[in-house]
Amino acid sequence: IGSPRMTILRGRCVDGSFVSGSLRLPLPPAVTARAGVLAGVRPEDVEVVSGPAVEAVPVRLELAEPLGDRTLVTLDAGGALLRAFVKPPFPTEGLAVRFAPASLHWFREDSGDRL
């Protein structure tokens, strides 16, 4: 839903966290550590930073799609692909991402229902 669509991450629950690629996201209390959980994040909720930053995960730029005053980028976080908006000009190396836990959306993998 939405345009561009939300990134849906597949992963596993480990020690109270959701792990997908090099991303390690804290599970909210309402989401139990169980099999079959998906995490979703909208591109506008992903903060792209240059260089090391607190709670940021290093990523590699895979694709940049100019959309006028902003660019939609596809980023690789250790095998987990996500999309984000950046304002040009932006660096193409030494990137990292972070986002607020409240901006994450949680779903059941088997039904797609929101948790």
C-alpha positions as CSV (number, residue, x, y, z in Angstrom):
1,I,0.0,0.0,0.0
2,G,1.2,3.5,-0.8
3,S,3.5,4.8,-3.5
4,P,6.3,4.1,-3.3
5,R,5.3,1.0,-1.4
6,M,6.5,0.0,2.0
7,T,9.6,-2.1,2.3
8,I,8.6,-5.5,3.8
9,L,11.5,-7.2,5.6
10,R,11.7,-11.0,6.1
11,G,13.8,-12.1,9.0
12,R,13.9,-14.1,12.3
13,C,13.3,-13.3,15.9
14,V,16.4,-13.6,18.1
15,D,16.7,-12.6,21.8
16,G,13.9,-10.0,21.6
17,S,15.0,-8.6,18.3
18,F,14.0,-9.0,14.7
19,V,17.0,-9.7,12.5
20,S,17.1,-9.2,8.7
21,G,20.4,-9.0,7.0
22,S,22.6,-6.7,9.1
23,L,19.5,-5.0,10.6
24,R,18.6,-5.8,14.2
25,L,15.3,-4.2,15.2
26,P,13.9,-4.3,18.7
27,L,10.5,-6.2,18.9
28,P,7.7,-4.1,20.5
29,P,5.9,-5.6,23.5
30,A,2.8,-6.3,21.4
31,V,4.8,-8.5,19.0
32,T,5.9,-11.7,20.6
33,A,9.2,-13.4,19.5
34,R,7.6,-15.9,17.3
35,A,8.2,-17.4,13.9
36,G,6.6,-15.8,10.9
37,V,6.9,-12.1,11.6
38,L,7.5,-9.5,9.0
39,A,8.7,-5.9,9.6
40,G,7.5,-3.0,7.3
41,V,9.0,0.5,7.0
42,R,7.9,3.3,4.7
43,P,10.6,5.0,2.6
44,E,9.9,8.4,4.2
45,D,10.6,6.9,7.7
46,V,14.1,5.7,6.8
47,E,16.8,8.3,7.7
48,V,19.9,8.0,5.6
49,V,23.1,9.3,7.2
50,S,26.6,9.7,5.9
51,G,29.2,7.9,8.0
52,P,28.9,6.3,11.4
53,A,26.0,7.4,13.6
54,V,24.3,6.3,16.8
55,E,22.0,3.3,16.1
56,A,22.7,3.4,12.4
57,V,23.4,0.4,10.3
58,P,25.9,0.6,7.4
59,V,24.3,0.1,3.9
60,R,25.4,0.0,0.3
61,L,23.6,2.0,-2.4
62,E,22.1,-0.3,-5.0
63,L,19.9,2.1,-7.1
64,A,19.0,5.8,-7.2
65,E,15.8,7.0,-8.9
66,P,15.6,10.8,-9.2
67,L,12.0,12.0,-8.6
68,G,12.4,15.8,-8.9
69,D,13.2,17.4,-5.5
70,R,14.1,14.0,-3.9
71,T,15.6,10.7,-4.9
72,L,14.3,7.2,-4.1
73,V,17.2,5.0,-3.2
74,T,17.4,1.2,-2.8
75,L,19.9,0.3,-0.1
76,D,21.4,-3.1,0.9
77,A,21.8,-3.8,4.6
78,G,23.7,-7.1,4.5
79,G,21.2,-8.7,2.2
80,A,18.1,-6.9,3.4
81,L,17.0,-4.4,0.8
82,L,15.1,-1.3,1.8
83,R,14.1,2.0,0.1
84,A,14.4,5.5,1.4
85,F,14.1,9.1,0.2
86,V,17.1,11.4,0.1
87,K,17.5,15.0,-1.0
88,P,20.1,15.5,-3.7
89,P,23.0,15.9,-3.7
90,F,23.8,12.9,-1.5
91,P,26.9,10.8,-0.9
92,T,27.0,7.4,-2.6
93,E,29.5,5.8,-0.2
94,G,29.8,5.5,3.6
95,L,26.0,5.4,4.0
96,A,24.0,4.2,7.0
97,V,20.3,4.0,7.9
98,R,18.3,4.4,11.1
99,F,14.7,4.7,11.9
100,A,12.5,5.2,15.0
101,P,11.1,1.9,16.3
102,A,7.6,3.6,16.3
103,S,7.8,3.9,12.5
104,L,8.0,0.1,12.0
105,H,4.9,-1.9,11.1
106,W,4.6,-5.6,12.1
107,F,2.8,-8.3,10.3
108,R,2.1,-12.0,10.5
109,E,3.9,-13.7,7.6
110,D,1.3,-16.4,7.1
111,S,-1.7,-14.1,6.7
112,G,-0.3,-10.6,6.2
113,D,-2.4,-9.3,9.2
114,R,-1.0,-6.5,11.1
115,L,0.1,-7.3,14.6
